Amino acid sequence: MKKLIIANWKMNPPTLKKAKELFSATTNYRLQAKNAEIVIVPPFIYLSELLKIKNSPKQSTLATGQIKLKIGAQNIFWATEGAYTGEISPKMLKDLYVDYAIIGHSERRKYAAETDEMINKKVIAALKESLKVILCVGEPLEIRKKGKKAAMDFVKNQLQKDLKGLKGKLLSNKLIIAYEPIWAIGTGISATPETALETIKYIKKLLITNYQLLTPRVLYGGSVDSKNIKGFLQHNEIDGALVGGASLNAKEFKKIVELTNKIN
């Protein structure tokens, strides 16, 4: 299975012009997608315009075998429609032909006070609309300092709450977990490949045992760049990466994709 590389632009760039420039610079290089699937996740306000570029004749005439680009959203709401000012529903995203949605990112949990109960409702709503869900889980520094067991228990508890009432067929091929240790996000400090691998193996075991997922996909996210990406993705169990700041530099992101393609 190809590695999944997700570019989370977060609240960047500041203008549509710059968003188009970054999107074009990111997607206009000619790379064979030997080992990589690419998902670009811009702010909501840019989705329509970037999808127009993606679906333009120029983009669609790229040679067979090159990067098959997908577009994702950074968040969703759990209702289909209604009096929910400022929110975006999964149905609206599907109508735009958006493929993926990030749910439960640590920044949403921190700055928007999202609870596991809210995240669970969002996951259920997204899956019902056949969106592919990138569910983010991961422990803060104070938990990691308590040791490996405390960190594993924290992640297990998140999964139990975020996936409450879900298992098997509904999750199959639609759920992707991004393990993002909070202490390694935006800090310039990355977890070691060994630490990430150990936790990701644990997450996969939980998904297989408790949620009947036969081939779960789990990514690593946390200060990923071209200097450390190979150390993570050389492990078969790590199915890709959720890339933040490095995805805002087209040349740096290109290096990440190139290095991913070189992994056997």
Backbone as numpy.savetxt, mean C-alpha at the origin, in Angstrom:
# Nx Ny Nz CAx CAy CAz Cx Cy Cz
5.13 -14.87 -8.08 4.29 -13.67 -8.08 5.17 -12.42 -8.08
4.77 -11.42 -8.87 5.54 -10.18 -8.95 5.47 -9.40 -7.64
6.53 -8.66 -7.36 6.55 -7.79 -6.19 5.64 -6.58 -6.46
4.93 -6.16 -5.45 4.02 -5.03 -5.55 4.70 -3.79 -4.95
4.90 -2.78 -5.76 5.53 -1.53 -5.31 4.50 -0.43 -5.35
4.17 0.10 -4.18 3.12 1.11 -4.05 3.74 2.46 -3.69
3.45 3.46 -4.51 3.95 4.81 -4.28 2.88 5.63 -3.58
3.03 5.86 -2.28 2.09 6.66 -1.51 2.59 8.10 -1.46
1.96 8.95 -2.25 2.40 10.35 -2.33 1.98 11.16 -1.10
1.09 10.62 -0.29 0.58 11.33 0.88 0.00 12.70 0.45
0.20 13.77 1.19 -0.37 15.07 0.81 0.65 15.86 -0.02
1.01 15.27 -1.14 2.00 15.83 -2.06 1.61 15.45 -3.49
2.08 16.23 -4.49 2.70 17.56 -4.42 1.63 18.64 -4.23
2.04 19.92 -4.12 1.08 20.96 -3.73 0.18 21.46 -4.85
0.47 21.15 -6.12 -0.36 21.64 -7.22 -0.61 20.52 -8.23
-1.69 20.68 -9.01 -2.01 19.71 -10.05 -0.90 19.66 -11.09
-0.35 20.81 -11.43 0.73 20.85 -12.41 1.90 19.98 -11.97
2.29 20.11 -10.73 3.41 19.31 -10.21 3.04 17.83 -10.12
1.77 17.56 -9.81 1.32 16.16 -9.75 1.41 15.51 -11.12
1.00 16.24 -12.14 1.08 15.71 -13.51 2.53 15.50 -13.92
3.39 16.44 -13.54 4.81 16.33 -13.88 5.43 15.10 -13.20
5.11 14.91 -11.93 5.65 13.77 -11.20 5.12 12.46 -11.78
3.83 12.43 -12.09 3.22 11.23 -12.65 3.87 10.87 -13.99
4.03 11.87 -14.84 4.64 11.63 -16.15 6.08 11.18 -16.02
6.82 11.85 -15.12 8.22 11.48 -14.92 8.36 10.08 -14.35
7.41 9.71 -13.51 7.45 8.38 -12.88 7.11 7.28 -13.88
6.18 7.57 -14.79 5.65 6.51 -15.65 6.21 6.49 -17.07
6.93 7.53 -17.48 7.34 7.62 -18.88 8.65 6.92 -19.21
9.33 6.37 -18.21 10.53 5.62 -18.54 10.15 4.23 -19.02
11.01 3.64 -19.84 10.71 2.35 -20.45 11.40 1.23 -19.67
10.65 0.59 -18.80 11.18 -0.52 -18.02 10.36 -1.78 -18.26
11.02 -2.89 -18.35 10.30 -4.16 -18.40 9.84 -4.52 -16.99
8.57 -4.80 -16.85 8.02 -5.12 -15.53 8.25 -6.60 -15.21
9.50 -6.96 -15.18 9.87 -8.35 -14.95 9.37 -8.86 -13.60
9.62 -8.10 -12.56 9.28 -8.54 -11.21 8.42 -7.55 -10.45
7.90 -6.51 -11.12 7.24 -5.43 -10.38 5.85 -5.10 -10.92
4.92 -4.94 -9.98 3.62 -4.32 -10.27 3.65 -2.96 -9.57
3.20 -1.93 -10.28 3.31 -0.57 -9.75 1.92 0.01 -9.49
1.76 0.61 -8.29 0.53 1.32 -7.95 0.91 2.73 -7.49
0.34 3.73 -8.14 0.55 5.13 -7.73 -0.67 5.57 -6.93
-0.42 6.15 -5.74 -1.53 6.54 -4.85 -1.39 8.04 -4.54
-2.04 8.89 -5.36 -1.96 10.34 -5.16 -3.08 10.82 -4.24
-3.09 12.11 -3.88 -4.23 12.66 -3.15 -5.51 12.56 -3.99
-6.65 12.50 -3.32 -7.94 12.37 -4.00 -8.11 13.39 -5.13
-7.72 14.62 -4.86 -8.01 15.72 -5.78 -7.34 15.55 -7.15
-6.31 14.70 -7.21 -5.60 14.48 -8.48 -6.02 13.21 -9.20
-6.85 12.40 -8.60 -7.17 11.09 -9.17 -7.72 11.18 -10.60
-8.73 12.01 -10.81 -9.37 12.07 -12.12 -8.39 12.47 -13.22
-7.59 13.49 -12.94 -6.66 13.98 -13.96 -5.56 12.96 -14.26
-5.07 12.29 -13.24 -4.01 11.31 -13.47 -4.56 10.06 -14.16
-5.80 9.72 -13.88 -6.42 8.60 -14.58 -6.61 8.92 -16.06
-6.90 10.19 -16.39 -7.00 10.59 -17.80 -5.67 10.38 -18.51
-4.58 10.75 -17.83 -3.25 10.57 -18.41 -2.95 9.08 -18.57
-3.25 8.32 -17.54 -2.99 6.87 -17.57 -3.72 6.20 -18.73
-4.96 6.63 -18.98 -5.79 5.99 -19.99 -5.72 6.65 -21.35
-4.82 7.62 -21.50 -4.68 8.30 -22.79 -4.08 7.36 -23.83
-4.32 7.61 -25.11 -3.76 6.74 -26.16 -2.26 6.58 -26.07
-1.56 7.65 -25.69 -0.11 7.58 -25.59 0.32 6.55 -24.55
-0.35 6.57 -23.40 0.00 5.63 -22.34 -0.42 4.20 -22.71
-1.57 4.06 -23.35 -2.10 2.72 -23.62 -1.35 2.01 -24.74
-0.53 2.75 -25.50 0.22 2.13 -26.58 1.60 1.64 -26.15
1.88 1.68 -24.85 3.15 1.15 -24.37 3.26 -0.32 -24.73
4.47 -0.75 -25.05 4.68 -2.12 -25.51 4.28 -3.15 -24.46
3.81 -4.27 -24.92 3.44 -5.37 -24.03 4.63 -5.78 -23.19
4.38 -5.99 -21.90 5.46 -6.42 -21.00 6.05 -5.29 -20.19
5.68 -4.04 -20.54 6.18 -2.94 -19.73 5.29 -2.76 -18.50
5.64 -1.78 -17.69 4.92 -1.58 -16.43 3.42 -1.43 -16.65
2.65 -2.26 -15.96 1.20 -2.13 -15.98 0.80 -1.35 -14.74
0.56 -0.09 -14.95 0.35 0.83 -13.85 -1.09 0.77 -13.34
-1.23 0.80 -12.01 -2.54 0.90 -11.38 -2.59 2.16 -10.53
-3.81 2.60 -10.24 -4.01 3.80 -9.43 -4.77 3.42 -8.16
-4.36 4.03 -7.05 -5.02 3.76 -5.78 -5.41 5.04 -5.06
-6.22 4.88 -4.01 -6.63 6.00 -3.17 -6.01 5.85 -1.79
-5.82 6.96 -1.10 -5.15 6.96 0.19 -6.08 6.67 1.36
-7.38 6.63 1.09 -8.34 6.43 2.18 -9.71 6.23 1.55
-10.67 5.76 2.32 -12.07 5.70 1.88 -12.96 5.91 3.11
-14.27 6.05 2.85 -15.26 6.04 3.93 -16.06 4.75 3.81
-16.79 4.38 4.84 -17.45 3.08 4.84 -18.86 3.09 4.26
-19.44 4.27 4.06 -20.80 4.33 3.51 -20.76 4.52 2.00
-21.81 4.08 1.32 -21.89 4.22 -0.13 -22.21 5.65 -0.53
-23.09 6.29 0.21 -23.45 7.69 -0.02 -24.14 8.21 1.23
-24.37 9.53 1.27 -25.09 10.07 2.41 -24.50 11.36 2.94
-24.97 11.78 4.12 -24.57 13.06 4.72 -23.26 12.88 5.49
-22.18 12.74 4.75 -20.85 12.53 5.34 -19.88 13.53 4.69
-19.97 14.77 5.12 -19.23 15.85 4.51 -17.73 15.56 4.47
-17.16 15.73 3.29 -15.72 15.58 3.12 -15.25 14.17 2.87
-16.16 13.19 2.82 -15.75 11.80 2.67 -15.91 11.31 1.23
-15.23 10.21 0.91 -15.26 9.59 -0.42 -15.60 8.12 -0.25
-16.58 7.64 -0.99 -17.02 6.25 -0.83 -16.28 5.30 -1.77
-16.24 4.01 -1.43 -15.64 3.02 -2.34 -16.33 2.99 -3.70
-17.64 3.18 -3.71 -18.38 3.16 -4.97 -17.94 4.30 -5.88
-17.69 5.48 -5.32 -17.20 6.61 -6.10 -15.85 6.28 -6.74
-14.99 5.63 -5.97 -13.67 5.27 -6.48 -13.76 4.23 -7.58
-14.63 3.26 -7.41 -14.82 2.24 -8.46 -15.34 2.88 -9.74
-16.19 3.89 -9.59 -16.73 4.58 -10.76 -15.63 5.30 -11.55
-14.55 5.67 -10.85 -13.40 6.30 -11.50 -12.41 5.26 -12.05
-12.67 3.99 -11.78 -11.76 2.89 -12.15 -10.48 2.92 -11.33
-10.62 3.32 -10.07 -9.52 3.19 -9.12 -9.45 1.72 -8.70
-8.24 1.20 -8.55 -8.06 -0.23 -8.31 -7.81 -0.59 -6.84
-7.11 0.29 -6.12 -6.64 -0.02 -4.76 -7.04 1.09 -3.80
-7.08 0.75 -2.52 -7.30 1.75 -1.47 -6.43 1.40 -0.27
-5.67 2.38 0.21 -4.93 2.22 1.46 -5.89 2.48 2.61
-5.89 1.59 3.59 -6.77 1.75 4.75 -5.95 1.53 6.03
-6.16 2.39 7.00 -5.52 2.22 8.31 -4.07 2.65 8.36
-3.64 3.52 7.46 -2.26 4.01 7.53 -2.01 4.65 8.89
-0.82 4.50 9.38 -0.50 5.00 10.73 -0.75 6.50 10.86
-0.59 7.25 9.77 -0.84 8.69 9.83 -2.33 8.98 9.96
-3.17 8.14 9.36 -4.61 8.28 9.55 -5.00 7.93 10.98
-4.37 6.91 11.50 -4.66 6.51 12.89 -4.24 7.62 13.86
-3.12 8.26 13.57 -2.58 9.27 14.47 -3.28 10.62 14.32
-3.34 11.15 13.09 -3.81 12.52 12.89 -5.32 12.62 12.72
-5.96 11.55 12.24 -7.41 11.58 12.04 -8.14 10.75 13.10
-7.38 10.25 14.08 -7.94 9.49 15.20 -8.78 8.29 14.75
-8.34 7.63 13.68 -9.06 6.46 13.20 -8.84 5.29 14.16
-9.93 4.65 14.53 -9.87 3.50 15.42 -9.91 2.22 14.59
-9.58 1.11 15.24 -9.65 -0.17 14.55 -11.09 -0.50 14.14
-12.05 -0.06 14.92 -13.45 -0.29 14.58 -13.83 0.45 13.30
-13.36 1.69 13.14 -13.61 2.45 11.91 -12.91 1.79 10.73
-11.70 1.36 10.96 -10.91 0.72 9.90 -11.58 -0.57 9.44
-12.11 -1.33 10.38 -12.82 -2.56 10.04 -14.00 -2.28 9.11
-14.77 -1.23 9.40 -15.91 -0.88 8.56 -15.45 -0.46 7.17
-14.32 0.23 7.10 -13.78 0.66 5.81 -13.31 -0.53 4.98
-12.64 -1.47 5.63 -12.17 -2.67 4.93 -13.35 -3.43 4.34
-14.38 -3.64 5.13 -15.57 -4.37 4.67 -16.21 -3.65 3.49
-16.37 -2.33 3.59 -16.99 -1.56 2.51 -16.18 -1.62 1.23
-14.86 -1.52 1.34 -14.00 -1.55 0.16 -14.04 -2.91 -0.52
-14.00 -3.97 0.27 -14.03 -5.31 -0.30 -15.35 -5.60 -0.99
-16.45 -5.09 -0.45 -17.75 -5.30 -1.08 -17.84 -4.63 -2.44
-17.06 -3.57 -2.65 -17.02 -2.90 -3.95 -15.88 -3.45 -4.83
-15.25 -4.52 -4.36 -14.18 -5.19 -5.11 -12.93 -4.34 -5.28
-12.73 -3.37 -4.38 -11.45 -2.67 -4.33 -10.41 -3.57 -3.68
-9.19 -3.48 -4.13 -8.12 -4.19 -3.45 -7.65 -3.33 -2.28
-7.63 -3.93 -1.11 -7.35 -3.20 0.12 -5.89 -3.38 0.52
-5.21 -2.27 0.79 -3.88 -2.29 1.38 -4.05 -1.87 2.83
-4.13 -2.86 3.71 -4.37 -2.60 5.14 -3.04 -2.46 5.86
-2.85 -1.33 6.52 -1.58 -1.04 7.20 -1.67 -1.41 8.68
-0.68 -2.13 9.14 -0.57 -2.47 10.56 0.89 -2.29 10.98
1.10 -2.09 12.26 2.47 -1.95 12.74 2.53 -1.32 14.12
3.58 -1.64 14.84 3.70 -1.24 16.24 4.48 0.06 16.41
4.16 0.86 17.44 4.94 2.06 17.77 6.22 1.68 18.50
7.10 2.66 18.67 8.40 2.42 19.28 8.28 1.91 20.71
7.34 2.45 21.47 7.23 2.04 22.88 6.87 0.56 23.01
6.14 0.04 22.04 5.81 -1.39 22.04 7.01 -2.22 21.59
7.68 -1.79 20.54 8.86 -2.52 20.05 9.93 -2.62 21.14
10.07 -1.57 21.95 11.07 -1.58 23.02 10.79 -2.65 24.08
9.54 -3.08 24.16 9.17 -4.11 25.13 9.57 -5.51 24.67
9.97 -5.60 23.40 10.43 -6.89 22.90 9.60 -7.43 21.76
10.10 -8.51 21.18 9.49 -9.10 20.00 8.06 -9.58 20.26
7.84 -10.23 21.38 6.50 -10.77 21.66 5.47 -9.65 21.77
5.83 -8.57 22.44 4.91 -7.44 22.58 4.56 -6.86 21.21
5.57 -6.76 20.33 5.33 -6.23 18.99 4.42 -7.15 18.19
4.67 -8.45 18.27 3.85 -9.41 17.54 2.41 -9.39 18.07
2.25 -9.32 19.38 0.90 -9.28 19.98 0.15 -8.03 19.56
0.85 -6.92 19.45 0.23 -5.66 19.04 -0.31 -5.79 17.62
0.51 -6.33 16.72 0.10 -6.50 15.33 -1.06 -7.50 15.22
-0.99 -8.57 15.98 -2.07 -9.57 15.98 -3.39 -8.93 16.42
-3.33 -8.11 17.46 -4.52 -7.44 17.96 -5.11 -6.50 16.91
-4.24 -5.78 16.19 -4.72 -4.91 15.12 -5.45 -5.71 14.05
-4.84 -6.79 13.62 -5.45 -7.62 12.58 -6.80 -8.19 13.03
-6.87 -8.64 14.26 -8.11 -9.21 14.77 -9.24 -8.17 14.73
-8.93 -6.93 15.09 -9.94 -5.89 15.11 -10.25 -5.38 13.69
-9.21 -5.20 12.90 -9.39 -4.62 11.56 -10.09 -5.58 10.60
-9.92 -6.89 10.82 -10.51 -7.90 9.94 -11.68 -8.64 10.62
-12.24 -8.06 11.63 -13.35 -8.69 12.35 -14.49 -9.03 11.38
-14.96 -10.26 11.45 -16.08 -10.69 10.61 -15.70 -11.07 9.20
-14.42 -11.06 8.89 -13.97 -11.35 7.53 -13.10 -12.59 7.50
-13.25 -13.37 6.45 -12.35 -14.49 6.23 -12.62 -15.11 4.86
-11.68 -15.90 4.41 -11.87 -16.73 3.24 -12.15 -16.00 1.95
-13.28 -16.33 1.31 -13.57 -15.93 -0.06 -13.58 -14.42 -0.26
-14.18 -13.69 0.66 -14.26 -12.24 0.51 -12.88 -11.59 0.50
-11.95 -12.17 1.25 -10.60 -11.61 1.33 -9.70 -12.07 0.18
-10.04 -13.19 -0.41 -9.15 -13.82 -1.39 -8.80 -12.88 -2.54
-7.50 -12.70 -2.74 -6.95 -11.88 -3.84 -7.26 -10.39 -3.73
-7.92 -9.97 -2.66 -8.29 -8.56 -2.53 -7.59 -7.88 -1.36
-7.09 -8.67 -0.42 -6.47 -8.10 0.78 -4.96 -8.16 0.69
-4.32 -7.02 0.90 -2.87 -6.92 0.99 -2.56 -6.25 2.32
-1.64 -6.82 3.06 -1.24 -6.22 4.33 0.09 -5.49 4.12
0.17 -4.28 4.63 1.44 -3.56 4.64 1.90 -3.46 6.09
3.00 -4.16 6.39 3.57 -4.05 7.73 4.45 -2.81 7.77
4.02 -1.82 8.54 4.76 -0.57 8.64 5.01 -0.25 10.11
6.16 -0.68 10.64 6.49 -0.31 12.01 6.51 1.20 12.15
5.69 1.72 13.04 5.50 3.17 13.12 6.81 3.89 13.43
7.69 3.24 14.18 8.96 3.86 14.54 9.91 3.99 13.34
9.51 3.43 12.19 10.37 3.51 11.00 9.72 4.32 9.88
8.70 5.12 10.20 8.01 5.91 9.19 8.35 7.38 9.36
8.94 7.95 8.32 9.28 9.36 8.34 10.41 9.71 9.30
11.09 8.70 9.82 12.17 8.93 10.77 13.54 8.76 10.14
13.54 8.18 8.93 14.82 7.87 8.30 15.42 6.58 8.84
14.74 5.98 9.81 15.20 4.72 10.39 14.33 3.60 9.82
14.95 2.63 9.22 14.21 1.50 8.68 14.41 0.28 9.56
13.39 -0.53 9.66 13.57 -1.82 10.33 14.58 -2.63 9.52
15.29 -3.51 10.16 16.21 -4.37 9.41 15.38 -5.37 8.60
15.92 -5.85 7.49 15.21 -6.88 6.73 14.85 -8.09 7.58
15.72 -8.43 8.52 15.46 -9.59 9.38 14.26 -9.36 10.29
14.17 -8.16 10.86 13.03 -7.82 11.71 11.73 -7.83 10.91
11.78 -7.21 9.73 10.60 -7.17 8.87 10.19 -8.57 8.45
11.16 -9.38 8.06 10.89 -10.74 7.61 10.21 -11.57 8.71
10.73 -11.45 9.91 10.19 -12.22 11.03 8.72 -11.85 11.29
8.44 -10.55 11.27 7.07 -10.10 11.52 6.15 -10.47 10.37
6.63 -10.33 9.15 5.82 -10.66 7.98 5.49 -12.15 7.92
6.45 -12.99 8.29 6.17 -14.43 8.37 5.07 -14.70 9.39
5.14 -14.00 10.50 4.13 -14.16 11.56 2.75 -13.72 11.06
2.71 -12.57 10.36 1.44 -12.07 9.83 0.85 -13.08 8.83
1.69 -13.62 7.97 1.21 -14.59 6.98 0.64 -15.84 7.65
1.31 -16.28 8.70 0.82 -17.44 9.44 -0.56 -17.17 10.02
-0.75 -15.96 10.57 -2.06 -15.59 11.12 -3.13 -15.55 10.03
-2.78 -15.00 8.88 -3.76 -14.89 7.79 -4.16 -16.25 7.25
-3.21 -17.15 7.18 -3.51 -18.51 6.70 -4.35 -19.26 7.72
-3.96 -19.18 8.98 -4.62 -19.96 10.04 -5.99 -19.40 10.42
-6.07 -18.09 10.59 -7.29 -17.48 11.13 -8.26 -16.94 10.09
-7.75 -16.69 8.86 -8.61 -16.07 7.85 -8.69 -16.86 6.55
-8.14 -18.07 6.56 -8.21 -18.99 5.43 -7.68 -18.40 4.12
-6.68 -17.54 4.23 -6.02 -17.01 3.03 -4.89 -17.96 2.65
-4.97 -18.53 1.47 -4.00 -19.54 1.06 -2.67 -18.92 0.65
-2.74 -17.77 -0.04 -1.51 -17.11 -0.49 -1.55 -15.62 -0.13
-1.43 -15.30 1.15 -1.50 -13.90 1.58 -0.33 -13.08 1.05
-0.61 -11.82 0.74 0.45 -10.90 0.30 0.70 -9.88 1.40
1.96 -9.78 1.81 2.33 -8.84 2.87 3.54 -8.04 2.40
3.41 -6.72 2.47 4.47 -5.80 2.04 5.18 -5.23 3.26
6.35 -4.62 3.00 7.01 -3.84 4.05 6.91 -2.37 3.71
6.66 -1.54 4.71 6.64 -0.09 4.54 7.32 0.58 5.71
8.19 1.52 5.44 8.88 2.24 6.52 10.23 2.72 6.07
10.28 3.97 5.57 11.54 4.57 5.11 12.22 3.71 4.03
11.42 3.23 3.09 11.96 2.43 1.98 12.57 3.34 0.93
13.77 3.00 0.46 14.41 3.75 -0.62 15.28 2.81 -1.44
16.00 3.36 -2.42 16.81 2.53 -3.31 18.02 1.93 -2.60
18.38 2.49 -1.46 19.54 1.98 -0.72 19.21 0.71 0.07
17.94 0.56 0.49 17.62 -0.60 1.33 16.61 -1.56 0.72
16.00 -1.20 -0.42 14.92 -2.01 -0.96 15.32 -3.45 -1.25
16.51 -3.65 -1.78 16.93 -4.99 -2.16 17.04 -5.91 -0.94
17.49 -5.35 0.19 17.62 -6.14 1.40 16.29 -6.72 1.86
15.21 -5.98 1.62 13.89 -6.48 2.00 13.33 -7.44 0.95
13.37 -7.02 -0.30 12.66 -7.78 -1.33 13.39 -9.02 -1.80
14.64 -9.19 -1.39 15.33 -10.42 -1.76 14.73 -11.64 -1.05
13.94 -11.38 -0.01 13.26 -12.46 0.71 11.92 -12.75 0.01
11.71 -13.98 -0.36 10.48 -14.36 -1.07 9.23 -14.05 -0.28
9.32 -14.10 1.05 8.15 -13.89 1.89 7.68 -12.43 1.91
8.56 -11.50 1.55 8.19 -10.08 1.51 7.74 -9.76 0.09
6.46 -9.47 -0.07 5.83 -9.42 -1.39 5.88 -8.06 -2.07
6.55 -7.11 -1.46 6.65 -5.79 -2.07 6.90 -4.73 -1.02
6.66 -3.47 -1.41 6.97 -2.36 -0.52 5.96 -1.23 -0.69
5.63 -0.61 0.43 4.85 0.63 0.45 5.85 1.76 0.61
6.01 2.54 -0.46 7.06 3.56 -0.52 6.43 4.94 -0.30
6.97 5.70 0.64 6.46 7.03 0.94 7.29 8.12 0.28
8.13 8.78 1.06 8.89 9.94 0.58 9.70 9.68 -0.66
10.28 8.49 -0.80 11.12 8.19 -1.97 10.31 8.18 -3.26
8.99 8.01 -3.18 8.17 7.98 -4.39 7.93 9.38 -4.96
8.30 10.42 -4.20 8.12 11.79 -4.68 9.29 12.26 -5.54
10.30 11.42 -5.67 11.45 11.68 -6.53 11.43 10.64 -7.63
11.09 11.05 -8.86 10.90 10.09 -9.95 12.16 9.26 -10.21
13.31 9.88 -10.13 14.56 9.14 -10.37 14.80 8.10 -9.29
14.53 8.47 -8.05 14.70 7.54 -6.94 13.70 6.38 -7.05
12.46 6.70 -7.41 11.46 5.65 -7.55 11.82 4.72 -8.71
12.36 5.29 -9.77 12.80 4.47 -10.90 13.88 3.48 -10.46
14.80 3.94 -9.62 15.86 3.05 -9.11 15.26 1.90 -8.31
14.23 2.23 -7.51 13.57 1.19 -6.70 12.97 0.13 -7.61
12.29 0.58 -8.68 11.68 -0.36 -9.61 12.75 -1.18 -10.33
13.82 -0.53 -10.74 14.91 -1.24 -11.43 15.52 -2.31 -10.54
15.74 -1.97 -9.28 16.31 -2.94 -8.36 15.35 -4.09 -8.09
14.06 -3.79 -8.04 13.06 -4.84 -7.87 13.08 -5.79 -9.06
13.22 -5.25 -10.24 13.26 -6.08 -11.45 14.45 -7.03 -11.47
15.51 -6.67 -10.75 16.72 -7.49 -10.76 16.68 -8.63 -9.76
15.67 -8.60 -8.90 15.56 -9.65 -7.88 14.97 -10.90 -8.51
15.63 -12.02 -8.34 15.18 -13.27 -8.93 14.09 -13.92 -8.08
